[in-house]
Amino acid sequence: MRVAKFWMVVLATAVLGFSLFGSYPERPITLICPWAAGGGTDSISRIVANLLSQELGVPVGVVNRTGGSGVVGHTAGARATPDGYTITMVTLEIATMHWLGLTDLTYADFEPVAQLNADYAAISTSVNAAWKTYHALHEYIRQHPGELVASGTGVGGIWDIARAGWLQAAGFDIDAVRWVPSKGAAPALQELVAGGVDLVTCSLAEAIPLIESGQVRPLAFMGEERHPDYPCVPTLKELGINWTSGTWRGIAAPKGTPPEVIQVLEMALAKVVQTEEFQDFMKQSGFGIQFRPADEFRAFMEEQDRVLGELLQALGLAK
């Protein structure tokens, strides 16, 4: 009799567990975007929210929680109730802001769900520059260390890190090409065209308008493979320089969110990135698609935290 009762309890528990698993989600989900409305992260968040809502059958609304260079939104996402009803569009800054002394928050405060996007940097110069190939630029830097200046973002921002990592991997000192801070890639590219700086290390997506207008020339790409829209631009890895760098975005939930909830979200996002609507939006907007499931995304964030921390320390910016 006791054995029968034991198995009845086990069966009831299993059925209850299946019911709980099968019932998520039952109500609207909030997707926190740590950056302002109208920007790239906001745009991707909104298309993802719309398609995720269709997959899950419940409303998914985007809430912009801005401030503190991404700290406010990421913190709100990490501190939310770990029940799957608040998720966050985490960005590369989760791997840098604690090194910069902005917060104690790290990737370990989240349960990764899936990476959705990556936009790798390129080394771009004016079409009027003397260097028409990366090899010519490399040789010039070797012979004239510290003469050239680059820009693309503020000091310690992702495109500054891209520059520093490239130079280190190429065997140069990180000041072999000096950094001039800017308020972003757009003004830096205008300075490039005007002759105010020699190089810009920003994403190809940001440089596309000036590349297509014939004012800017990409010399090398910092992705794992050549950019599909610019197959003639070699990667640094092809050139013998083991370095990739770019910004990225993905979905994460608060630490402690049940694994079965993560699985539901992960499977839904895997379907989202395959939809024609998502593919077309990302291509037309110039964003790269990079999907990594939960386990791979966790390993990727851990590696990014280590590599970017080392570079920020080398730049003297780590607190």
C-alpha positions, -999 to 999 in steps of 0.1 A, spaced: 0 0 0 28 24 9 46 16 -23 14 23 -43 9 56 -25 46 65 -32 42 60 -69 9 79 -69 27 109 -54 55 106 -80 29 105 -108 10 134 -94 42 155 -91 52 147 -126 18 156 -140 18 188 -120 53 196 -133 42 190 -168 12 213 -163 33 241 -149 58 237 -178 30 236 -203 12 267 -189 41 292 -194 35 318 -205 0 327 -192 2 365 -191 21 394 -208 58 395 -209 80 426 -205 111 430 -225 135 456 -210 156 475 -235 185 493 -217 188 519 -244 167 547 -257 138 545 -281 148 548 -318 183 533 -315 195 500 -329 189 480 -297 154 494 -294 146 486 -330 157 450 -326 139 447 -293 106 458 -309 108 434 -339 118 405 -315 89 414 -291 64 414 -319 75 380 -333 80 365 -299 44 375 -290 32 356 -321 52 325 -311 42 324 -274 6 336 -278 8 364 -252 17 401 -255 53 410 -253 59 447 -246 91 467 -248 100 490 -219 130 513 -223 149 517 -190 177 540 -199 205 557 -180 240 550 -166 254 538 -199 232 508 -198 234 502 -161 198 512 -153 181 488 -177 204 459 -171 200 462 -134 162 464 -137 163 432 -157 186 413 -134 166 423 -103 132 414 -117 113 384 -104 128 353 -120 96 339 -134 100 345 -171 77 374 -173 105 400 -174 133 395 -198 161 418 -210 178 426 -243 213 424 -229 241 441 -248 279 440 -249 280 465 -221 271 438 -196 307 426 -202 323 460 -198 305 483 -174 316 465 -142 352 467 -154 347 505 -158 334 508 -122 299 517 -132 282 488 -114 288 454 -97 264 438 -122 279 411 -145 266 385 -170 265 361 -140 234 379 -127 214 366 -157 203 333 -171 212 335 -209 184 326 -233 199 333 -267 221 356 -286 204 372 -316 227 397 -332 264 406 -338 277 436 -357 315 433 -362 339 461 -366 358 471 -397 389 492 -402 378 519 -425 396 548 -441 389 576 -465 390 567 -502 415 596 -505 439 580 -480 473 567 -492 465 531 -481 443 511 -505 449 478 -487 452 466 -451 488 455 -458 498 490 -469 482 504 -437 499 478 -415 533 487 -430 527 524 -425 518 519 -388 549 498 -384 571 526 -398 552 555 -381 539 543 -347 517 568 -329 513 591 -360 478 580 -371 446 587 -351 414 567 -351 379 573 -337 344 558 -335 331 561 -299 341 574 -265 373 562 -246 368 526 -235 338 521 -258 334 490 -280 351 506 -311 380 518 -289 383 483 -276 382 470 -312 411 492 -321 432 482 -290 426 445 -296 434 447 -332 467 465 -325 477 440 -298 469 410 -320 489 426 -348 519 429 -326 517 467 -321 515 488 -290 479 498 -283 490 534 -288 505 528 -322 473 543 -335 460 569 -311 424 572 -301 403 604 -304 370 600 -286 337 609 -303 300 608 -295 296 578 -318 304 563 -352 284 588 -372 303 619 -362 336 599 -363 329 589 -399 322 625 -409 355 634 -394 371 606 -414 356 620 -446 367 656 -437 403 644 -429 401 650 -391 410 614 -383 428 587 -403 408 556 -394 374 546 -379 369 512 -363 331 509 -362 306 483 -376 302 480 -413 264 486 -407 272 521 -395 296 529 -423 275 515 -452 260 549 -463 294 564 -468 309 533 -483 281 531 -509 285 568 -516 322 562 -524 337 583 -496 348 555 -472 368 523 -479 368 493 -455 402 477 -455 396 448 -431 367 432 -413 368 420 -376 343 392 -380 348 354 -380 340 354 -417 338 379 -445 307 402 -445 282 388 -470 276 423 -485 313 430 -488 329 397 -499 360 415 -512 370 428 -477 392 403 -460 389 394 -423 418 401 -399 420 364 -393 426 358 -430 454 384 -428 471 364 -400 458 385 -371 438 365 -346 412 391 -336 375 395 -339 354 423 -323 320 437 -325 289 447 -306 262 421 -298 227 417 -284 207 388 -269 179 379 -246 185 370 -209 163 364 -179 170 371 -142 193 346 -123 172 318 -109 146 317 -137 135 280 -140 153 260 -167 120 249 -183 110 286 -188 144 293 -203 138 264 -227 104 277 -238 119 311 -245 150 297 -262 129 275 -286 106 304 -294 136 327 -302 151 300 -324 119 302 -345 119 340 -344 153 344 -360 143 320 -388 112 340 -398 112 359 -431 101 390 -413 131 390 -389 156 381 -416 143 409 -439 143 435 -411 178 427 -400 192 428 -436 174 460 -445 185 477 -413 221 466 -418 222 444 -386 240 411 -385 222 379 -373 241 357 -349 221 331 -330 236 312 -301 214 290 -279 215 294 -241 246 273 -233 267 288 -261 255 323 -252 266 318 -216 301 306 -227 303 335 -252 295 361 -225 320 346 -201 347 348 -228 337 384 -237 339 394 -200 374 381 -198 388 394 -231 372 429 -228 383 431 -191 419 424 -201 418 451 -228 402 477 -205 430 470 -180 456 474 -208 440 507 -217 442 518 -180 404 521 -178 395 492 -155 386 502 -120 
